[in-house]
Amino acid sequence: MTETLDAQSAFSGTRDVDPRYQLNEAALDAWMAENVAGYAGPLTVRQFKGGQSNPTYELTTPTAAYVLRRKPPGVLLPSAHAVDREFQVISALAAQGFPVARSYALCTDDAVIGSMFYVMDKVEGRIFWDLKLPGLTPPERRAIYEAQTDTLAALHAFDPDAIGLADYGKAGNYFARQVGRWTKQYRASEIEPIASMDRLIAFLPESLPPEGPSRIVHGDFRLDNMILAPDRAEVRAVLDWELSTLGDPMADFSYLLIGWAIPASLRNGLAGADLEALGIPSVEETVERYAARTGLKPANLDWLYAYNLFRLSAICQGIAGRVRDGTAASAHARTMAAQVGALSDAAWGFAKKAGA
C-alpha cells in the first residue's frame, strides 16, 4: 500500500533532530517572524528521516507547517548542496503555475542556524515508493504514470529565458559537461578503484549523443519525488531540485525511463513485471506520450541508460565519501554507498550495447 507522506521526506515520518544538525531554534524563530509572511510561533522542529544530501526539517506552528532545507555543515564537495539554486528554480516555476512547493525565503547568513537554508510550504498528499504501485487498480496506475510523463513534458516546455532562468546553467555541451562533472565528483570521493567506473569515464566522453535543446532539467525526476493529490492522479508538487540545471531534456526523460530497465524485484524497477496486467504504460507508450507533448525522442537509449547509471554511481560514491568523512545526512547513506559497484557494472553493460 502507499503511504501518505509529507513533502521532502525520503522515508516515512520525522524524528528528533540529529545532534550533528541541531538548529538554534530561537534564532530560527526570529528569522521566520521577519521573513515568512503570516508566520506565528511557537515553533516545533523535527528532522525528516530521509534526505541523503541536504538535511530537511519539518517546522510546525499552531496554525501552519513548513519545510526547511539546509546545506549540511562541514567540508563539502564543490558545487554540491546548492540550496540557493533549489530556491531559485522552485520560485521561478511556482510563478508559472508548475507544481512545486511554495517557497518563502532564502537565508544566506550562516550565523542564523550554521549554514544556508530556505523555507517552503509543507505539501500534503501521496508519495509512491514502489513503481509497481501495489494496492491500486490498473486504471489508477496508468493515470499516475501518464500524469508523471505529462508533468515532465510540461517542465521541458518552458523556455528558461522567458521565465527568468537564463542564468540557471550553461548552454550547450550538456552531456559532455555532466560527464566531466560527475567524473570529478566521483574522483573526489573515490575510496578504491572500480574497473567499470574507469571504463565508463573513458567511454562516455568519446561517444556523446547529438545535442538537444536547452531546457530546465530536474536531475532526479522519478515517481517518489512527486506528491500526488490524496484522491486523484494530480501532481501537487515535484520535490528535490538539488541537481536541477539547464540542459538536454533527454537526460531527465531517459532517467525516468531507467525504471523500466531495473528488475521488478526492486521497488524502483519494472523490468520483468507484467505491465499490461498492472496497467502501467510500456517504455514505447511513454516515449510516444512524451514525444507528442514535446516533439522530442531519445536517439540511443542504451547510451542514455549507461550515462544515467554512471551518474547514479557517482552520486552514491559521493555519499560513500560523506560516510567516510562523517557528513552523511542519513543513516541510509551506507546502503546507498554500497551500490556503486552494482550500478557501474550495469552502466557498463548498457555502454557495451551502445557500442563500447
C-alpha positions in Angstrom: 0.0 0.0 0.0 1.0 3.6 -0.4 1.7 5.9 2.4 0.5 9.5 2.9 3.7 11.4 3.5 5.0 14.9 3.8 6.9 16.9 1.2 10.6 16.3 1.1 10.7 13.2 3.3 12.7 10.4 1.7 11.3 7.9 4.2 8.2 7.9 6.2 8.0 10.3 9.1 10.2 12.5 11.2 12.5 12.1 14.2 14.3 14.2 16.7 16.9 16.3 15.1 20.2 14.6 14.7 22.8 16.1 17.1 25.1 16.8 14.1 22.4 19.0 12.6 20.9 20.8 15.6 19.5 24.2 14.9 19.4 27.4 17.0 15.6 27.3 17.3 15.4 30.8 18.9 17.4 32.3 16.1 15.3 30.4 13.5 12.1 31.6 15.2 13.2 35.2 15.0 14.2 34.8 11.3 10.9 33.2 10.4 9.0 36.0 12.1 10.9 38.6 10.0 11.0 36.7 6.7 8.0 34.3 6.4 4.7 36.0 5.7 2.0 35.0 8.2 4.4 33.2 10.5 3.4 33.0 14.1 5.1 30.7 16.7 5.8 28.9 18.9 7.9 26.7 16.6 8.4 22.9 16.8 11.3 21.5 14.8 11.8 17.9 13.8 14.0 16.3 11.1 12.8 14.1 8.3 14.2 10.6 8.4 15.4 10.7 4.8 17.4 13.0 2.6 20.8 11.9 1.5 22.3 15.3 0.8 20.6 18.3 2.4 19.2 17.9 5.9 15.5 18.6 5.8 13.3 19.6 8.7 9.6 19.8 9.5 8.7 23.1 11.1 5.3 23.3 12.7 3.3 26.1 14.5 -0.2 26.1 15.9 -1.6 27.2 12.5 0.9 26.2 9.8 3.5 23.7 8.7 6.7 24.4 6.7 9.8 22.5 5.4 13.3 23.8 5.8 16.2 22.6 3.6 19.7 23.5 4.5 23.3 22.8 3.5 24.9 20.3 5.8 27.7 21.8 7.9 31.3 20.8 7.4 33.6 20.4 4.4 31.5 19.8 1.2 32.3 18.8 -2.4 32.5 21.8 -4.8 29.1 22.8 -6.3 27.2 20.3 -4.1 24.3 21.1 -1.8 23.3 24.3 -3.6 20.1 25.1 -1.7 20.1 28.6 -3.1 19.7 27.1 -6.6 16.8 25.0 -5.4 15.2 28.1 -4.0 15.7 30.0 -7.3 14.2 27.3 -9.6 11.1 26.5 -7.5 10.4 30.2 -7.1 10.5 30.7 -10.8 8.4 27.6 -11.6 5.8 28.4 -9.0 5.3 31.8 -10.7 4.4 29.8 -13.9 1.9 27.5 -12.2 4.1 24.5 -12.3 3.5 22.1 -9.3 6.2 22.9 -6.7 6.0 23.8 -3.0 5.6 27.5 -2.4 8.9 29.0 -1.3 9.1 31.8 1.3 12.6 33.0 1.8 16.3 32.1 1.4 18.8 32.7 4.2 22.4 33.1 3.1 23.6 34.1 6.6 25.4 31.1 8.2 25.1 32.8 11.6 21.4 32.0 11.9 21.5 28.2 12.0 25.0 27.4 10.9 24.5 27.1 7.1 22.5 28.4 4.2 18.8 27.3 4.1 15.4 28.1 2.7 11.8 27.6 3.9 8.8 26.5 1.8 5.3 25.1 2.4 4.8 21.6 3.5 2.7 19.9 0.8 0.3 17.1 1.9 -0.6 14.2 -0.4 0.6 10.8 -1.5 4.2 9.7 -2.3 4.5 6.3 -4.0 7.7 4.4 -3.3 7.2 1.3 -5.3 7.0 1.7 -9.1 4.5 -1.2 -9.3 2.0 0.8 -7.2 0.7 -2.0 -5.1 -2.8 -1.6 -3.8 -4.0 0.5 -6.8 -6.2 -0.6 -9.7 -4.8 -0.8 -13.3 -6.6 2.4 -14.3 -5.3 4.3 -11.3 -1.7 3.1 -12.1 -2.0 4.2 -15.7 -3.3 7.6 -14.7 -0.4 8.2 -12.3 2.2 7.2 -14.9 0.5 9.5 -17.5 0.5 12.4 -15.0 4.2 11.8 -14.3 5.0 11.9 -18.0 2.9 15.0 -18.7 4.5 16.8 -15.7 8.0 16.2 -17.1 6.9 17.3 -20.6 5.4 20.5 -19.1 8.7 21.2 -17.3 10.6 20.8 -20.6 8.2 23.1 -22.4 9.4 26.1 -20.5 11.9 28.5 -22.3 14.4 29.2 -19.5 15.0 32.7 -20.8 11.2 33.5 -20.7 10.8 32.6 -17.0 13.9 34.3 -15.6 16.2 31.3 -15.6 18.5 32.2 -18.4 21.5 32.2 -16.0 20.5 28.9 -14.3 23.1 26.9 -16.2 25.4 26.9 -19.2 24.0 26.5 -22.7 25.4 23.7 -24.9 27.6 20.6 -24.5 25.3 19.4 -21.7 26.3 15.7 -21.7 30.0 16.5 -22.1 29.8 18.8 -19.1 27.8 16.4 -17.0 30.1 13.5 -17.7 33.0 15.8 -16.7 31.2 17.0 -13.6 30.3 13.5 -12.3 33.8 12.2 -13.1 35.3 14.9 -10.9 32.7 14.2 -8.1 33.5 10.5 -8.3 37.2 11.0 -8.2 36.9 13.4 -5.3 35.1 10.7 -3.3 36.9 7.7 -4.6 37.8 5.2 -1.9 39.1 2.2 -4.0 39.3 1.6 -7.8 36.2 0.3 -9.6 37.0 -1.1 -13.0 33.6 -0.4 -14.6 33.7 3.2 -13.5 37.2 3.7 -15.0 35.9 2.2 -18.3 32.8 4.5 -18.3 35.0 7.5 -17.6 37.0 6.7 -20.7 34.0 5.7 -23.0 31.3 8.3 -22.3 33.1 11.4 -23.4 34.1 9.8 -26.7 30.5 8.7 -27.6 28.3 11.7 -26.8 24.8 11.8 -28.4 23.6 14.6 -30.6 22.8 17.8 -28.7 19.2 18.6 -27.8 17.6 22.0 -26.9 18.5 23.7 -23.6 15.7 23.3 -21.1 15.2 23.1 -17.3 16.2 19.6 -16.3 15.2 18.4 -12.8 18.1 16.0 -12.4 16.3 13.4 -10.3 12.8 13.2 -11.8 11.1 10.0 -10.6 7.9 8.8 -9.0 8.9 9.2 -5.4 10.0 12.8 -5.9 6.4 13.8 -6.6 3.5 14.4 -4.3 0.1 13.5 -5.7 -3.3 14.5 -4.5 -4.9 12.1 -2.0 -7.7 11.0 -4.3 -6.6 11.5 -7.9 -3.7 11.5 -10.3 -2.9 15.1 -9.9 0.7 16.1 -9.2 0.7 18.7 -6.4 4.5 19.2 -6.1 7.7 18.0 -7.7 10.4 17.7 -5.0 14.2 17.7 -4.6 15.6 20.2 -7.1 19.1 20.0 -5.9 20.5 18.6 -9.1 18.5 20.8 -11.5 20.1 23.0 -14.1 19.8 23.9 -17.8 20.5 21.1 -20.1 19.3 18.4 -22.5 15.8 17.2 -21.7 16.7 13.7 -22.8 18.8 13.4 -19.6 15.7 13.8 -17.5 13.5 11.7 -19.7 15.9 8.8 -20.0 16.5 8.9 -16.2 12.7 8.4 -15.8 12.8 5.5 -18.3 15.6 3.8 -16.3 12.9 2.4 -14.1 11.8 0.1 -16.9 15.3 -1.3 -17.1 15.7 -2.1 -13.4 14.5 -5.5 -12.2 10.9 -5.6 -10.8 12.2 -7.4 -7.7 13.3 -3.9 -6.6 10.9 -1.3 -5.6 12.3 1.2 -8.2 12.2 -1.3 -11.0 9.7 -2.6 -13.6 11.8 -5.0 -15.8 10.1 -8.4 -15.9 6.8 -7.1 -14.5 3.5 -7.8 -16.4 3.0 -4.1 -17.3 -0.3 -4.8 -19.2 -1.9 -6.6 -16.2 -0.7 -3.8 -13.9 -2.0 -1.1 -16.2 1.4 0.6 -16.4 2.4 2.0 -19.8 5.3 0.5 -21.6 8.5 2.3 -22.5 7.2 2.7 -26.0 3.9 4.2 -24.9 5.7 6.6 -22.5 8.1 7.7 -25.3 5.2 8.4 -27.6 3.2 10.3 -25.0 6.2 12.5 -24.1 7.1 13.0 -27.8 3.5 14.1 -28.6 3.9 16.9 -26.0 7.4 17.9 -26.6 8.4 16.8 -30.1 11.5 15.0 -28.6 12.5 11.4 -28.7 15.6 9.6 -27.4 18.1 8.6 -30.1 20.2 6.0 -28.3 18.5 4.7 -25.1 21.4 2.4 -24.3 23.9 5.2 -24.2 21.5 7.3 -22.1 20.9 4.4 -19.7 24.7 4.0 -19.4 25.1 7.7 -18.7 22.3 7.8 -16.0 23.6 4.7 -14.2 27.1 6.2 -14.3 25.8 9.4 -12.8 23.9 7.5 -10.1 27.2 5.6 -9.3 29.0 8.9 -8.9 26.2 10.2 -6.6 26.4 7.1 -4.5 30.2 7.4 -4.4 29.7 10.9 -3.1 27.5 9.6 -0.3 30.2 7.0 0.4 32.7 9.9 0.7 30.4 11.6 3.2 30.1 8.5 5.2 33.9 8.3 5.3 34.1 12.0 6.3 31.2 11.8 8.8 29.0 14.3 7.0 26.3 12.0 5.5 22.8 13.2 6.4 21.0 9.9 6.7 21.6 6.5 8.3 20.5 5.0 5.0 23.6 6.5 3.4 25.8 3.4 4.0 23.3 1.3 2.0 23.4 3.9 -0.8 27.2 4.0 -0.8 27.3 0.2 -1.2 25.5 0.3 -4.6 28.4 1.9 -6.5 29.8 -1.3 -7.9 26.5 -2.8 -9.0 25.3 0.4 -10.6 28.5 1.0 -12.5 28.6 -2.7 -13.7 25.0 -2.2 -15.0 26.1 1.0 -16.7 28.9 -0.7 -18.4 26.5 -3.3 -19.7 24.5 -0.7 -21.4 27.6 1.0 -22.7 28.6 -2.2 -24.4 25.2 -2.3 -26.1 25.7 1.3 -27.1 28.9 0.5 -28.9 31.7 0.4 -26.3 
